Amino acid sequence: MYALRQEQGKANFTAPRNQSPLIDPAVIRAAGQIYYTHCEVHPEIAGQPSGVAINRVTYRGKVIFTNQPVLLPQECFVPLSQIESHMY
């Protein structure tokens, strides 16, 4: 009974591998600011970042260089391609 109730409360919010998840435009803008600030402050860092891990509530985040980031419960990952496409 307890296991059944626990399963009912769970919802799978992960997007399929071939489809990117929908991200709030404000979160994408904040991720873009984090990314471009990082580029201005640290021009000496070589390597292509994969995106930004950002807290959906506080909009604090970090530039990520790995392909599979480990996220905290309130964080989401904004890929660099989505940040760049939001600029245009």
C-alpha positions in Angstrom: 0.0 0.0 0.0 2.7 2.4 1.0 4.8 1.6 -2.2 1.7 2.1 -4.3 1.0 5.5 -2.8 4.6 6.5 -3.2 4.5 5.6 -6.9 1.4 7.6 -7.5 3.1 10.7 -6.1 6.0 10.5 -8.5 5.8 12.2 -11.9 8.3 11.8 -14.6 9.2 15.2 -15.9 12.2 14.3 -18.0 12.1 15.0 -21.7 12.9 12.3 -24.2 16.6 12.3 -25.3 15.8 13.7 -28.8 13.7 16.6 -27.4 15.1 19.4 -25.3 13.1 20.3 -22.2 11.1 23.5 -22.0 12.9 26.1 -19.9 11.5 29.4 -18.6 12.8 32.3 -20.8 13.8 34.2 -17.7 16.0 31.3 -16.6 17.6 31.2 -20.1 18.3 35.0 -20.0 19.9 34.6 -16.5 21.9 31.7 -17.8 23.1 33.8 -20.7 24.2 36.6 -18.3 26.1 34.0 -16.2 27.8 32.6 -19.3 28.8 36.0 -20.9 30.0 37.3 -17.5 32.1 34.2 -17.2 33.6 34.8 -20.7 34.4 38.4 -19.8 36.0 37.6 -16.4 37.9 34.5 -17.5 39.0 34.9 -21.1 42.1 32.7 -20.3 40.0 29.5 -19.7 40.2 27.3 -22.8 37.6 24.7 -23.7 34.1 24.8 -24.8 31.5 24.9 -22.0 28.4 22.6 -22.4 26.1 25.1 -20.7 25.0 26.6 -17.4 23.6 24.9 -14.3 21.2 27.4 -12.7 18.9 27.5 -9.7 15.3 28.1 -11.0 14.4 30.1 -7.9 17.5 32.3 -7.2 18.9 32.4 -10.7 22.4 31.7 -9.4 24.4 29.3 -11.5 27.8 28.1 -12.8 29.2 27.4 -16.2 29.6 23.7 -16.8 32.2 22.0 -18.9 30.9 18.3 -18.6 28.3 16.7 -20.8 26.3 15.1 -18.0 26.1 17.6 -15.1 24.9 16.5 -11.7 22.2 18.9 -10.6 20.7 19.8 -7.3 16.9 19.4 -7.0 16.1 23.1 -7.7 18.6 23.4 -10.6 18.2 22.9 -14.3 20.7 22.7 -17.0 20.6 25.2 -19.9 22.7 24.0 -22.8 25.0 26.5 -24.6 23.1 26.0 -27.8 19.9 27.2 -26.2 21.6 30.2 -24.6 23.0 31.2 -28.0 19.8 30.6 -29.9 17.9 32.8 -27.4 20.1 35.7 -28.3 18.7 36.0 -31.8 
